[in-house]
Amino acid sequence: MYCIFIFPNRSEMVSPAIVLAFVPLLVTLIIRYRYHFLLLYRAVLVRMVLDCTTGISREERAFQYLLTHSLPGDPDSILDTFDHWSSHVEYMSNIGPKKGKVLDRLITDNAPLTVLELGTHCGYSAVRIARGLPLGARFYSVEMDECNATIAEKVIRLAGFDDDTVEPIVSPSEEVIPQLRERFGIERLDFVFMDHWKRCYLRDLQLLEGSGLLGKGSIILADNIIFPGAPHFLRYVKSSGLYQHRIHQATLEYFRGIRDGMAELTFIGTK
Ligand SMILES: C[S@@+](CC[C@H](N)C(=O)[O-])C[C@H]1O[C@@H](n2cnc3c(N)ncnc32)[C@H](O)[C@@H]1O
């Protein structure tokens, strides 16, 4: 077997001085984005390795952990255990305890009777919302991924909430929103929590407006509007004249070093 090595001629070789000139830039980028690299490592690389070595999904691993470390029927214990898992075992993009407190406060202060969540994932935020709801409230949580939805339902039931309180809906949000009135008999949404793919925020907000289910005072809380970010959504909210809005500054769930925030919108109706 023959191997052929092709060497660039000397005039095409990059001078070491130029390479060295890039070192400070590279070091600056690494320092500046160290938390993003850490996030990539924890959220993607560790997950891929564990998916291969355990043969089960991250969501299933999280559920196994909850089963062995939390108290069934105790939402606080489920949430604390989930927080411990996501901070110390494997990264998971639940809303987390810090931004979760803003969600808790909005739910307690407004006592919404009809609530919609877009993006259930494993049910962390659904448990957080359900534990603060007033008696008789109805809560619909939408997840398009069937495997996530199966885990979420088990987590929600493990926390002690039956389907009279939390109704999981397995479907993409863009299909569910136009059906909310006819299929689920909803007249008005008092509170909407948006935490699905950020590129869907604007489309789904406009679908909600079109559905006529937002009334004066309806609240929409949208997570991750700074990281990964939802710039078109924010621009629309600010320019539409349909909302009063407020940004809650925060950091990314389970990550001190990455800036994030939530947008709280109050529907005021006419332009
Ligand atoms: C960040 S996770 C949700 C985390 C969850 N809210 C929590 O704090 O525990 C986003 C979830 O939204 C789901 N999702 C994304 N786009 C969706 C859509 N258009 N309709 C329904 N679910 C969607 C994804 O499958 C994923 O499970």
The ligand as an SDF file (V2000), in Angstrom:
LIG
                    3D

 27 29  0  0  0  0  0  0  0  0999 V2000
  -37.5430   23.3910   27.9840 C   0  0  0  0  0  0  0  0  0  0  0  0
  -38.5420   21.9730   27.8590 S   0  0  0  0  0  0  0  0  0  0  0  0
  -39.8760   22.3440   28.9580 C   0  0  0  0  0  0  0  0  0  0  0  0
  -39.4680   22.3550   30.4000 C   0  0  0  0  0  0  0  0  0  0  0  0
  -40.6290   22.3920   31.3600 C   0  0  0  0  0  0  0  0  0  0  0  0
  -41.5370   23.4680   31.0910 N   0  0  0  0  0  0  0  0  0  0  0  0
  -40.1290   22.5320   32.7780 C   0  0  0  0  0  0  0  0  0  0  0  0
  -39.7610   23.6520   33.1890 O   0  0  0  0  0  0  0  0  0  0  0  0
  -40.1120   21.5180   33.4770 O   0  0  0  0  0  0  0  0  0  0  0  0
  -39.2990   22.1720   26.2760 C   0  0  0  0  0  0  0  0  0  0  0  0
  -40.2850   21.0860   25.8840 C   0  0  0  0  0  0  0  0  0  0  0  0
  -41.1650   21.6290   24.9160 O   0  0  0  0  0  0  0  0  0  0  0  0
  -41.5140   20.6180   23.9860 C   0  0  0  0  0  0  0  0  0  0  0  0
  -41.9560   21.3090   22.7690 N   0  0  0  0  0  0  0  0  0  0  0  0
  -41.2050   22.0500   21.9270 C   0  0  0  0  0  0  0  0  0  0  0  0
  -41.9490   22.6010   20.9670 N   0  0  0  0  0  0  0  0  0  0  0  0
  -43.2280   22.1890   21.1890 C   0  0  0  0  0  0  0  0  0  0  0  0
  -44.4650   22.4340   20.5320 C   0  0  0  0  0  0  0  0  0  0  0  0
  -44.5400   23.2070   19.4420 N   0  0  0  0  0  0  0  0  0  0  0  0
  -45.5720   21.8620   21.0430 N   0  0  0  0  0  0  0  0  0  0  0  0
  -45.5160   21.0970   22.1580 C   0  0  0  0  0  0  0  0  0  0  0  0
  -44.3700   20.8270   22.8260 N   0  0  0  0  0  0  0  0  0  0  0  0
  -43.2290   21.3800   22.3530 C   0  0  0  0  0  0  0  0  0  0  0  0
  -40.2210   19.8220   23.8080 C   0  0  0  0  0  0  0  0  0  0  0  0
  -40.4980   18.5310   23.3200 O   0  0  0  0  0  0  0  0  0  0  0  0
  -39.6570   19.8460   25.2390 C   0  0  0  0  0  0  0  0  0  0  0  0
  -40.0430   18.7020   25.9460 O   0  0  0  0  0  0  0  0  0  0  0  0
  1  2  1  0
  2  3  1  0
  2 10  1  0
  3  4  1  0
  4  5  1  0
  5  6  1  0
  5  7  1  0
  7  8  2  0
  7  9  1  0
 10 11  1  0
 11 12  1  0
 11 26  1  0
 12 13  1  0
 13 14  1  0
 13 24  1  0
 14 15  1  0
 14 23  1  0
 15 16  2  0
 16 17  1  0
 17 18  1  0
 17 23  2  0
 18 19  1  0
 18 20  2  0
 20 21  1  0
 21 22  2  0
 22 23  1  0
 24 25  1  0
 24 26  1  0
 26 27  1  0
M  CHG  2   2   1   9  -1
M  END
$$$$
